[in-house]
C-alpha cells in the first residue's frame, strides 16, 4: 500500500462543503467543537436556550455565512425539528451531528435525589439526544450517511460522588453511543462519544472554583481540561480521518483514570 500523501491526509480532516448541527453551543465545549469544525471548513447550526449568547457565538465564528443559530429548549421536539430543518434549508445538508446538551441541577447522594429532578436530567441529557438523532436521521443522515458525536463524561464511567444523577445520565449516553453505532453503521453513519473529565467551563465551575491548583494535581498532565481540548478531539471523531472508528467513547481526562486507585 503506497504511503498517504500530505494532501490526502489533509483532506481526511477537511469539512469543506459540509454542515454540522451542534447543540449546547453558545459557550464552553459546544462552542469549542463548533469552532474546530468551522476552522476546517464546515458550516454550523448552533442551538442553545439563550438567543443573546447564541448571537455572540455566531459572531465569534465568523457570522451568518458560516454559522446560524436556533434558540430553544432541547427537550422540545418542535425545536429539534426546527434546528434540523434550518441546517438542511440554509446550508443544503446535515452531515455531522453533535449532541452536547446537559444539565445537572441535583447534587448529593442518589438516595436523596428528588425523582422529578432525576427524570428531568434523564429527559434532557438522554431522551432529547436520542430525539435529535432520530430527527436528523429522518431528515438527512439516513439517506446520505454522516457522523454523530455525543458528549458524555467520565462521570458516566465510574462512581461520581456528588453528581451521581448526572453520572447515570452520562452512562446512558455511553451505552446509547454503542447501540446507535451498531444500528446505523450499515447506513454509513458513525457514532462516537467523548468523555471529558473536569473542563474549565462555567458549567463545571463548582468542581474547581477556588481550588483549581489542588484539583489540577489529581491529573497526571498537571492541569484541567480546556474547551479546545474537547473541540479538537471531537473534530477528529467526526472527520473522515476516523472513518473506521465507531461505537467508541474517547476518554479525555489528562490521564486521571489511567492512574487507578490512590
C-alpha positions as CSV (number, residue, x, y, z in Angstrom):
1,X,0.0,0.0,0.0
2,X,1.5,3.4,-1.0
3,X,2.1,6.0,1.7
4,X,-0.6,8.5,2.4
5,X,0.3,11.9,0.8
6,X,0.1,15.1,2.7
7,X,-2.7,16.3,0.5
8,X,-4.8,13.2,1.1
9,X,-4.1,13.4,4.9
10,X,-5.3,17.0,4.9
11,X,-8.5,16.1,3.0
12,X,-9.3,13.5,5.7
13,X,-9.6,16.3,8.2
14,X,-11.5,18.7,6.0
15,X,-15.1,19.6,6.5
16,X,-15.4,21.8,3.4
17,X,-18.8,21.7,1.9
18,X,-20.3,20.0,5.0
19,X,-22.8,21.1,7.6
20,X,-22.8,20.3,11.3
21,X,-25.5,20.8,13.9
22,X,-24.1,21.4,17.4
23,X,-26.4,21.6,20.5
24,X,-25.5,23.4,23.7
25,X,-23.2,25.5,21.6
26,X,-23.4,29.1,22.9
27,X,-20.3,28.6,25.0
28,X,-17.9,26.1,26.5
29,X,-17.4,22.6,25.0
30,X,-20.2,23.0,22.4
31,X,-18.8,26.3,21.0
32,X,-15.3,24.8,21.0
33,X,-16.4,21.9,18.9
34,X,-18.2,24.2,16.5
35,X,-15.1,26.4,16.2
36,X,-12.9,23.4,15.4
37,X,-15.3,22.4,12.7
38,X,-15.6,25.9,11.2
39,X,-11.8,26.1,11.2
40,X,-11.7,23.1,9.0
41,X,-14.3,24.4,6.5
42,X,-17.7,23.4,8.0
43,X,-20.8,25.5,8.2
44,X,-22.6,25.1,11.5
45,X,-26.0,25.4,13.1
46,X,-25.8,26.2,16.8
47,X,-28.5,25.6,19.4
48,X,-28.9,26.7,23.0
49,X,-31.6,28.3,25.2
50,X,-30.5,32.0,25.2
51,X,-30.7,33.9,21.9
52,X,-28.2,36.6,23.0
53,X,-25.5,34.2,23.9
54,X,-26.1,32.3,20.6
55,X,-25.8,35.6,18.6
56,X,-22.4,36.2,20.2
57,X,-21.3,32.7,19.4
58,X,-22.3,33.1,15.7
59,X,-20.4,36.3,15.5
60,X,-17.3,34.8,17.1
61,X,-17.3,32.0,14.5
62,X,-17.4,34.4,11.5
63,X,-21.1,35.4,11.1
64,X,-24.0,34.0,9.1
65,X,-22.0,32.8,6.2
66,X,-20.6,30.0,8.3
67,X,-22.9,29.9,11.3
68,X,-26.6,30.3,12.2
69,X,-28.4,29.9,15.5
70,X,-31.7,28.3,16.5
71,X,-32.6,29.2,20.1
72,X,-34.8,26.8,22.1
73,X,-35.1,24.0,24.6
74,X,-33.5,20.7,23.6
75,X,-36.4,18.8,25.3
76,X,-38.9,20.4,22.8
77,X,-39.4,18.2,19.8
78,X,-40.5,21.1,17.7
79,X,-37.3,22.9,18.5
80,X,-35.2,19.9,17.5
81,X,-37.1,19.7,14.2
82,X,-36.6,23.4,13.5
83,X,-32.8,23.1,14.1
84,X,-32.5,20.1,11.7
85,X,-34.7,21.8,9.2
86,X,-32.6,25.0,9.4
87,X,-29.4,23.1,8.7
88,X,-30.8,21.5,5.6
89,X,-32.6,24.5,4.2
90,X,-29.8,27.0,5.0
91,X,-26.7,25.1,4.1
92,X,-28.1,22.2,2.0
93,X,-27.1,19.2,4.1
94,X,-26.7,17.9,7.6
95,X,-23.6,15.8,7.6
96,X,-22.5,15.9,11.2
97,X,-24.4,16.0,14.5
98,X,-23.1,16.9,17.9
99,X,-25.2,16.2,21.0
100,X,-23.8,18.4,23.8
101,X,-26.9,19.2,25.8
102,X,-26.5,18.5,29.5
103,X,-28.0,19.7,32.8
104,X,-27.1,18.9,36.4
105,X,-29.5,20.5,38.9
106,X,-29.1,17.8,41.6
107,X,-26.0,17.4,43.9
108,X,-25.7,14.8,46.6
109,X,-26.5,11.1,47.1
110,X,-28.9,9.4,44.8
111,X,-30.9,8.1,47.7
112,X,-31.8,11.7,48.5
113,X,-32.4,12.8,44.9
114,X,-35.9,14.2,44.1
115,X,-37.3,11.8,41.5
116,X,-38.8,14.6,39.5
117,X,-35.4,16.2,39.1
118,X,-33.8,12.9,38.2
119,X,-36.4,12.4,35.5
120,X,-35.6,15.9,34.2
121,X,-31.9,15.1,34.0
122,X,-32.6,11.9,32.0
123,X,-35.1,13.6,29.7
124,X,-32.8,16.5,28.9
125,X,-29.5,14.6,28.7
126,X,-30.5,11.3,27.2
127,X,-34.0,11.4,25.7
128,X,-33.5,14.7,23.9
129,X,-30.2,13.4,22.5
130,X,-31.9,10.3,21.0
131,X,-34.7,12.5,19.7
132,X,-32.2,14.7,17.9
133,X,-30.5,11.7,16.3
134,X,-33.9,10.4,15.2
135,X,-34.8,13.8,13.7
136,X,-31.5,14.1,11.8
137,X,-31.8,10.5,10.7
138,X,-35.2,11.1,9.1
139,X,-34.2,14.4,7.5
140,X,-30.8,13.6,6.1
141,X,-28.4,11.1,7.7
142,X,-30.5,8.0,7.0
143,X,-30.2,8.6,3.2
144,X,-26.8,10.3,3.0
145,X,-24.8,9.0,5.9
146,X,-22.6,11.1,8.2
147,X,-21.2,11.1,11.7
148,X,-22.5,11.7,15.2
149,X,-20.6,12.8,18.3
150,X,-22.2,12.5,21.7
151,X,-20.6,14.4,24.6
152,X,-20.7,12.1,27.6
153,X,-18.4,12.4,30.7
154,X,-16.0,10.4,32.8
155,X,-18.8,10.7,35.4
156,X,-20.6,8.1,33.3
157,X,-17.7,5.6,33.6
158,X,-17.2,5.5,37.3
159,X,-18.9,6.4,40.6
160,X,-19.2,10.2,40.8
161,X,-19.7,11.4,44.3
162,X,-22.0,14.5,44.5
163,X,-23.1,14.3,40.8
164,X,-24.4,10.8,40.7
165,X,-27.6,11.6,38.9
166,X,-25.6,13.4,36.2
167,X,-23.3,10.4,36.0
168,X,-26.2,8.0,35.5
169,X,-27.4,10.1,32.5
170,X,-23.9,10.1,31.0
171,X,-23.5,6.4,31.5
172,X,-26.7,6.1,29.5
173,X,-25.2,8.2,26.7
174,X,-22.1,6.0,26.6
175,X,-24.4,3.0,26.0
176,X,-26.6,4.9,23.6
177,X,-23.4,5.6,21.5
178,X,-22.7,1.9,21.2
179,X,-26.3,1.0,20.4
180,X,-26.6,3.6,17.7
181,X,-23.3,2.8,16.2
182,X,-24.3,-0.8,15.6
183,X,-27.8,0.1,14.3
184,X,-26.6,2.9,12.0
185,X,-23.3,1.5,10.8
186,X,-24.9,-0.2,7.7
187,X,-26.3,3.2,6.7
188,X,-22.8,4.7,6.7
189,X,-23.4,6.6,9.9
190,X,-20.7,6.5,12.5
191,X,-21.5,7.3,16.2
192,X,-18.9,8.1,18.8
193,X,-18.6,9.8,22.1
194,X,-16.2,11.8,24.2
195,X,-16.0,11.5,27.9
196,X,-14.3,14.6,29.4
197,X,-13.1,15.0,33.0
198,X,-13.2,18.4,34.6
199,X,-13.0,21.1,31.9
200,X,-12.7,24.8,32.7
201,X,-16.2,25.9,31.7
202,X,-18.9,27.8,33.5
203,X,-20.9,24.6,33.7
204,X,-18.2,22.9,35.7
205,X,-17.1,25.8,37.9
206,X,-18.5,24.2,41.1
207,X,-16.0,21.3,40.7
208,X,-12.8,23.5,40.7
209,X,-13.6,27.1,41.7
210,X,-11.3,28.4,44.4
211,X,-9.2,25.2,44.4
212,X,-8.0,24.8,40.8
213,X,-4.4,24.1,41.8
214,X,-5.5,21.3,44.1
215,X,-7.8,19.7,41.6
216,X,-5.2,20.0,38.8
217,X,-2.8,18.0,40.9
218,X,-5.1,15.0,40.5
219,X,-4.3,14.9,36.8
220,X,-1.0,13.4,35.6
221,X,-0.7,16.1,33.0
222,X,-1.0,18.7,35.8
223,X,-3.9,20.8,34.5
224,X,-7.6,20.8,34.0
225,X,-9.0,20.5,30.5
226,X,-10.0,23.4,28.4
227,X,-12.8,23.5,25.8
228,X,-10.3,23.4,22.9
229,X,-9.1,20.0,24.1
230,X,-12.6,18.6,23.5
231,X,-13.1,20.6,20.3
232,X,-10.1,19.1,18.6
233,X,-10.8,15.6,19.7
234,X,-14.4,15.9,18.6
235,X,-13.4,17.2,15.2
236,X,-11.2,14.1,14.7
237,X,-14.0,11.7,15.6
238,X,-16.4,13.5,13.3
239,X,-13.9,13.6,10.4
240,X,-13.1,11.1,7.7
241,X,-9.8,10.5,9.4
242,X,-11.8,8.5,11.9
243,X,-13.6,6.6,9.1
244,X,-13.1,3.2,10.8
245,X,-14.0,4.4,14.3
246,X,-17.5,3.9,15.6
247,X,-19.2,2.9,18.8
248,X,-16.2,4.3,20.8
249,X,-16.0,6.6,23.8
250,X,-12.8,8.6,23.9
251,X,-11.8,9.5,27.4
252,X,-10.4,13.0,27.7
253,X,-9.1,13.3,31.2
254,X,-5.5,14.2,31.3
255,X,-4.6,10.7,32.4
256,X,-6.7,10.7,35.6
257,X,-8.5,7.3,35.1
258,X,-5.2,5.7,33.9
259,X,-3.5,6.1,37.3
260,X,-6.0,3.9,39.1
261,X,-6.9,3.9,42.8
262,X,-4.7,6.1,45.0
